[in-house]
Amino acid sequence: MSTESQSGSHSEPDGPAPRVLVNGVVLDQPMGGVRRHNAELLPRLARLLHEAGGSLTVMEGKGGLAIDLPAEVERIASVVPSRPPLLRALREGRALTRTCKEAAAAGRPFDLVHTGHLPAPRALPAPLTLTIHDLRNLDLANSAHSRRLIARSVIGHALHCAAAVFTVSEFTAQRLREEWPAVTEKLSLVPNAADHFEPLPRKPGEDACLLHLGHLEPRKNLELLVRALALDPELPDLLLAGTAKGDERERLEQLALELGVQRRVRFPGAFEERELPQLLATCAAVVLPSRLEGFGIVALEAQRAHAPLAVSTAGALPAIAGEGVPTFDPDDPAGCARAVRAALRLPADALEAHAARAGEHRWDAAADLWLSGLRRAARRERVN
């Protein structure tokens, strides 16, 4: 089954669902793909587990949780910081081990411990399951050789220790199979979706902007959009909506100034959840120039809102966006400008077809798949 198809059931014939402890120490982060994934799936998984005789517990970090969880989720506090990664790695294993031992002593042991970030904690008292969203330290061309070596070791160890490995796209799953063939039997696909908002009717005005939603960071390759604007003065202005990481906003502002397009690039900063439908309804088009995406939820959000979309050919984006969506090389600003113009010319029936395809991705179906994978992992561990 491909990542982009969603089917399956959470019903299993062999006893109650597992008790799962989720390592949530990084879930204090701003909205992005990983937070969206957890914000949508953890509440759904909790309900499914509860209905099937299992349970979900989340160990939160020092910064708490930036997502809402239903009452059936037990929350356990810890002092583990989400950053820096090294300090987090030093502390989270001990905290998870202590939580597992306390649960076992109370007669309610966990069947599985799940984590969605690396490095994976070592030597836990319960089997580990793992979600890998992307392989950025392996796949980004500008990653230092030493960092790639460390990443390969960290990922390889996590895959070896994990009882089950989940990925959000066939692209990431295939990369894992290529690099670590032995992981194939452990892999399950749990795709993301976009039915977390209700689209508004499209009403782009004469001054509608090109829109990028997401963090401002180097791997998003937003420099390419600024350069595309400089090459094509007839393109709409650009709205870069999202939280900046490091000095990325300042760097992009300086580039826009140097290229003479500073008045055509806007930085509204982080946006509220309630603003998403309006942003998509009023933009001229959504453009995603990333150098790496393990999935690309924004592509589905744009399509569900009937917004024209253009994406780079990097990572999972082309497969997630699907046929008929204009694409461009992430190193080609002229090609980006042409793709944007092609997106702006897409007819209504093409946008309707893209919206229908995006609608096939559902968070409920993804939660079913996740539960099925967890049940298989728990069953294998009981047998072994």
C-alpha positions as CSV (number, residue, x, y, z in Angstrom):
1,M,0.0,0.0,0.0
2,S,1.4,3.4,-0.9
3,T,1.7,6.3,1.5
4,E,-0.8,8.3,-0.5
5,S,-3.6,5.8,-0.1
6,Q,-5.4,5.4,3.2
7,S,-7.3,2.4,4.2
8,G,-7.4,-0.1,7.0
9,S,-9.2,-0.8,10.2
10,H,-8.3,-0.6,13.8
11,S,-10.3,-3.8,14.7
12,E,-8.1,-6.7,15.8
13,P,-9.2,-10.1,16.9
14,D,-6.6,-10.9,19.5
15,G,-7.2,-9.1,22.8
16,P,-7.1,-5.5,24.0
17,A,-5.1,-2.8,22.4
18,P,-1.7,-1.9,23.9
19,R,-0.9,0.6,26.6
20,V,1.3,3.1,24.9
21,L,3.7,5.7,26.4
22,V,4.4,8.5,23.9
23,N,7.6,10.6,24.3
24,G,6.2,14.1,23.9
25,V,9.2,16.2,25.1
26,V,9.4,18.0,21.8
27,L,5.7,18.8,21.5
28,D,6.2,22.4,22.8
29,Q,7.3,23.6,19.4
30,P,5.6,26.1,17.0
31,M,3.1,24.8,14.5
32,G,4.8,22.8,11.7
33,G,4.4,19.4,10.1
34,V,5.5,17.4,13.2
35,R,3.3,19.3,15.6
36,R,0.3,19.1,13.2
37,H,0.9,15.3,12.9
38,N,0.8,14.9,16.6
39,A,-2.0,17.4,17.3
40,E,-4.3,15.6,14.9
41,L,-3.3,12.0,15.5
42,L,-2.7,11.7,19.2
43,P,-6.2,12.6,20.3
44,R,-7.6,10.2,17.6
45,L,-5.2,7.4,18.6
46,A,-6.1,7.9,22.3
47,R,-9.8,7.4,21.6
48,L,-9.2,4.3,19.5
49,L,-6.9,2.8,22.1
50,H,-9.4,3.5,24.9
51,E,-12.3,2.0,22.9
52,A,-10.2,-1.2,22.2
53,G,-9.1,-1.7,25.9
54,G,-5.7,0.1,25.7
55,S,-4.5,3.5,26.7
56,L,-2.3,6.4,25.8
57,T,0.0,8.3,28.1
58,V,2.2,11.2,27.1
59,M,5.3,12.2,28.9
60,E,5.6,15.9,28.3
61,G,8.8,17.9,28.5
62,K,9.9,20.9,30.5
63,G,8.1,23.2,28.1
64,G,4.8,21.4,28.4
65,L,2.6,20.6,25.4
66,A,1.5,23.0,22.6
67,I,-1.4,20.6,21.6
68,D,-4.7,19.7,23.2
69,L,-5.3,16.2,24.4
70,P,-8.6,14.5,25.4
71,A,-9.3,13.5,29.0
72,E,-8.5,9.8,28.4
73,V,-4.9,10.7,27.8
74,E,-2.8,10.6,31.0
75,R,-0.1,13.3,31.0
76,I,3.1,12.8,33.0
77,A,5.3,15.8,33.6
78,S,9.1,15.8,33.2
79,V,12.0,18.3,33.4
80,V,13.4,17.1,30.0
81,P,14.1,20.2,27.8
82,S,13.1,20.0,24.1
83,R,16.4,21.8,23.2
84,P,19.3,21.6,22.8
85,P,19.1,18.0,21.3
86,L,22.1,16.8,23.1
87,L,20.8,17.7,26.6
88,R,17.4,16.3,25.7
89,A,19.0,13.0,24.6
90,L,20.9,12.8,27.9
91,R,17.8,13.2,30.0
92,E,14.9,11.7,28.2
93,G,16.0,8.1,28.3
94,R,16.2,8.2,32.1
95,A,12.9,10.0,32.4
96,L,11.2,7.4,30.1
97,T,12.8,4.5,32.0
98,R,11.6,5.9,35.3
99,T,8.1,6.4,34.0
100,C,8.0,2.8,32.7
101,K,9.2,1.4,36.0
102,E,6.7,3.4,38.0
103,A,3.9,2.1,35.8
104,A,5.0,-1.5,36.1
105,A,5.3,-1.2,39.9
106,A,1.7,0.1,39.9
107,G,0.6,-3.0,38.0
108,R,-0.1,-1.0,34.8
109,P,3.0,-1.6,32.6
110,F,3.4,-0.1,29.2
111,D,3.4,-2.4,26.2
112,L,5.2,0.1,23.9
113,V,7.1,3.4,24.1
114,H,6.7,5.6,21.1
115,T,9.0,8.4,20.0
116,G,8.8,10.7,17.0
117,H,12.3,12.2,17.1
118,L,15.9,11.2,17.1
119,P,18.2,10.2,18.7
120,A,16.0,7.4,20.0
121,P,16.3,6.6,23.8
122,R,18.3,3.6,24.6
123,A,17.7,0.5,26.8
124,L,14.1,1.1,27.7
125,P,12.1,-1.4,29.8
126,A,9.4,-1.6,27.1
127,P,9.7,-2.1,23.3
128,L,10.3,1.1,21.3
129,T,8.3,2.2,18.2
130,L,9.4,5.1,16.1
131,T,8.1,7.7,13.6
132,I,10.5,9.1,11.1
133,H,9.2,12.2,9.3
134,D,12.2,12.8,7.1
135,L,16.0,12.1,6.7
136,R,17.1,15.7,6.5
137,N,20.7,15.2,7.8
138,L,21.2,12.5,5.2
139,D,19.4,14.1,2.3
140,L,20.2,17.8,2.5
141,A,23.1,18.5,0.2
142,N,24.5,21.2,2.6
143,S,24.8,18.8,5.6
144,A,28.4,18.4,6.7
145,H,30.0,15.1,6.0
146,S,30.6,14.6,9.8
147,R,27.0,15.3,10.5
148,R,25.8,12.8,7.9
149,L,28.0,10.1,9.5
150,I,26.6,10.8,12.9
151,A,23.1,10.9,11.5
152,R,23.6,7.5,9.8
153,S,24.7,6.0,13.0
154,V,21.9,7.5,15.1
155,I,19.2,6.5,12.6
156,G,20.7,3.0,12.1
157,H,20.7,2.4,15.8
158,A,17.1,3.6,16.2
159,L,15.9,1.4,13.4
160,H,17.7,-1.6,14.8
161,C,16.2,-1.2,18.3
162,A,12.7,-0.3,17.1
163,A,9.9,-2.9,17.2
164,A,8.0,-0.9,14.5
165,V,8.9,2.1,12.3
166,F,6.3,4.5,11.0
167,T,6.8,6.9,8.1
168,V,4.5,9.6,6.8
169,S,5.3,9.1,3.0
170,E,6.3,6.5,0.6
171,F,9.3,8.8,-0.3
172,T,10.7,8.5,3.2
173,A,9.9,4.8,3.4
174,Q,11.7,4.1,0.2
175,R,14.8,6.0,1.4
176,L,14.8,3.9,4.5
177,R,14.5,0.7,2.5
178,E,17.4,1.8,0.3
179,E,19.7,2.7,3.1
180,W,18.7,0.0,5.7
181,P,17.0,-3.0,3.9
182,A,16.6,-4.9,7.1
183,V,14.0,-2.3,8.3
184,T,11.5,-3.3,5.5
185,E,9.6,-5.8,7.7
186,K,9.2,-3.2,10.4
187,L,7.9,-0.4,8.2
188,S,4.3,0.9,8.3
189,L,2.9,4.0,6.5
190,V,0.8,6.5,8.4
191,P,0.2,9.4,6.0
192,N,-0.6,12.9,7.0
193,A,-3.9,14.6,6.0
194,A,-5.5,18.0,5.7
195,D,-9.1,17.7,6.9
196,H,-8.2,19.7,10.1
197,F,-9.8,22.9,8.8
198,E,-12.9,23.9,6.9
199,P,-12.0,25.8,3.6
200,L,-13.6,29.1,2.8
201,P,-14.8,30.0,-0.7
202,R,-11.9,31.3,-2.8
203,K,-11.9,35.1,-3.0
204,P,-8.5,36.3,-4.2
205,G,-8.5,40.0,-4.8
206,E,-6.5,42.0,-7.4
207,D,-3.7,42.4,-4.9
208,A,-3.6,38.7,-3.9
209,C,-0.1,37.4,-3.0
210,L,1.8,34.3,-3.6
211,L,1.8,32.4,-0.3
212,H,4.2,30.2,1.6
213,L,3.1,28.7,4.9
214,G,5.6,27.3,7.3
215,H,8.8,28.0,9.2
216,L,11.3,30.3,7.7
217,E,14.4,28.2,7.6
218,P,17.2,27.3,5.1
219,R,15.8,23.9,4.0
220,K,12.5,25.6,3.0
221,N,14.6,27.3,0.2
222,L,12.6,30.6,0.4
223,E,15.5,32.4,-1.2
224,L,14.4,30.9,-4.5
225,L,11.0,32.6,-4.3
226,V,12.7,36.0,-3.7
227,R,14.9,35.4,-6.8
228,A,11.9,34.3,-8.9
229,L,10.2,37.6,-8.0
230,A,13.2,39.5,-9.1
231,L,13.3,37.7,-12.5
232,D,9.6,38.2,-13.2
233,P,8.2,41.6,-12.2
234,E,4.7,40.6,-13.2
235,L,4.4,37.9,-10.5
236,P,2.2,38.7,-7.5
237,D,3.8,39.9,-4.3
238,L,5.0,37.2,-1.9
239,L,3.7,36.5,1.6
240,L,6.0,34.4,3.8
241,A,3.7,33.4,6.8
242,G,5.4,31.5,9.6
243,T,7.9,31.6,12.4
244,A,11.5,32.4,11.5
245,K,14.3,30.2,12.8
246,G,17.6,31.9,13.6
247,D,18.3,34.8,11.4
248,E,16.5,33.5,8.3
249,R,14.1,36.5,8.1
250,E,16.9,39.0,8.2
251,R,18.8,37.1,5.6
252,L,15.8,37.0,3.3
253,E,15.0,40.7,3.9
254,Q,18.6,41.6,2.9
255,L,18.4,39.5,-0.3
256,A,15.1,41.1,-1.2
257,L,16.7,44.5,-0.7
258,E,19.7,43.6,-2.8
259,L,17.5,42.4,-5.6
260,G,15.2,45.4,-5.4
261,V,12.0,43.5,-4.5
262,Q,11.9,44.4,-0.8
263,R,8.4,46.0,-1.3
264,R,7.1,42.8,-2.9
265,V,8.1,40.5,0.0
266,R,6.1,40.5,3.2
267,F,6.8,38.8,6.6
268,P,3.6,38.7,8.7
269,G,5.2,36.3,11.2
270,A,3.4,33.4,12.9
271,F,-0.3,33.0,12.1
272,E,-3.1,31.7,14.3
273,E,-4.8,28.4,13.5
274,R,-8.1,30.3,12.8
275,E,-6.3,32.4,10.1
276,L,-5.4,29.4,7.9
277,P,-8.7,29.2,5.9
278,Q,-8.6,32.9,5.2
279,L,-5.0,32.9,4.0
280,L,-5.7,30.0,1.6
281,A,-8.9,31.6,0.4
282,T,-7.4,35.0,-0.5
283,C,-3.9,34.0,-1.8
284,A,-3.1,34.1,-5.5
285,A,-1.3,30.7,-5.2
286,V,0.7,28.6,-2.8
287,V,4.3,27.9,-3.6
288,L,6.5,25.4,-1.9
289,P,10.2,25.5,-3.0
290,S,11.6,23.2,-0.2
291,R,14.8,21.3,-0.7
292,L,13.5,18.5,1.5
293,E,10.0,17.6,2.7
294,G,9.2,14.2,4.3
295,F,5.5,14.9,3.4
296,G,4.3,18.4,2.8
297,I,1.0,19.0,4.6
298,V,0.7,22.5,3.2
299,A,0.4,21.1,-0.3
300,L,-2.8,19.2,0.7
301,E,-4.1,22.2,2.6
302,A,-3.7,24.4,-0.5
303,Q,-5.4,21.8,-2.7
304,R,-8.3,21.2,-0.3
305,A,-8.9,25.0,-0.4
306,H,-8.9,25.0,-4.2
307,A,-5.8,27.3,-4.2
308,P,-3.4,27.0,-7.2
309,L,-0.2,25.2,-6.2
310,A,3.3,25.0,-7.4
311,V,5.9,22.8,-5.7
312,S,9.6,21.9,-6.1
313,T,10.7,18.5,-7.3
314,A,12.5,17.8,-4.0
315,G,11.5,15.1,-1.4
316,A,7.9,13.9,-1.1
317,L,6.3,17.1,-2.5
318,P,5.7,15.9,-6.1
319,A,4.1,12.7,-5.0
320,I,2.0,14.3,-2.4
321,A,0.8,17.1,-4.7
322,G,0.1,14.6,-7.5
323,E,-0.4,14.8,-11.2
324,G,-1.2,18.1,-12.9
325,V,0.5,20.3,-10.3
326,P,3.3,22.5,-11.8
327,T,6.7,21.7,-10.5
328,F,10.2,23.2,-10.7
329,D,13.8,22.4,-9.8
330,P,14.7,23.8,-6.3
331,D,17.8,25.5,-7.9
332,D,16.0,27.2,-10.8
333,P,14.3,30.5,-10.0
334,A,13.3,31.0,-13.6
335,G,11.7,27.6,-13.6
336,C,10.0,28.5,-10.4
337,A,8.5,31.7,-12.0
338,R,7.3,29.6,-14.9
339,A,5.7,27.0,-12.6
340,V,3.9,29.8,-10.6
341,R,2.5,31.3,-13.8
342,A,1.3,27.8,-14.9
343,A,-0.3,27.4,-11.5
344,L,-2.1,30.7,-11.8
345,R,-3.5,29.6,-15.2
346,L,-5.0,26.3,-13.9
347,P,-8.7,26.0,-14.8
348,A,-11.4,25.4,-12.2
349,D,-11.9,21.8,-13.1
350,A,-8.2,21.0,-12.5
351,L,-8.3,22.7,-9.1
352,E,-11.5,20.7,-8.3
353,A,-9.7,17.5,-9.2
354,H,-6.8,18.4,-6.9
355,A,-9.2,19.2,-4.1
356,A,-11.0,15.8,-4.5
357,R,-7.6,14.0,-4.4
358,A,-6.5,15.9,-1.3
359,G,-9.8,15.0,0.3
360,E,-8.9,11.3,0.2
361,H,-6.3,12.0,2.9
362,R,-8.1,11.8,6.3
363,W,-6.7,12.0,9.8
364,D,-9.2,9.3,11.0
365,A,-7.9,6.8,8.5
366,A,-4.3,7.6,9.4
367,A,-5.1,7.0,13.1
368,D,-6.6,3.6,12.2
369,L,-3.4,2.7,10.4
370,W,-1.3,3.8,13.3
371,L,-3.3,1.8,15.8
372,S,-3.0,-1.3,13.5
373,G,0.7,-0.9,13.3
374,L,1.0,-0.5,17.1
375,R,-1.1,-3.6,17.6
376,R,1.1,-5.6,15.3
377,A,4.2,-4.5,17.1
378,A,2.8,-5.4,20.5
379,R,1.7,-8.7,19.2
380,R,5.1,-9.5,17.8
381,E,6.8,-8.5,21.1
382,R,4.4,-10.8,23.1
383,V,5.3,-13.7,20.8
384,N,9.0,-13.1,21.1
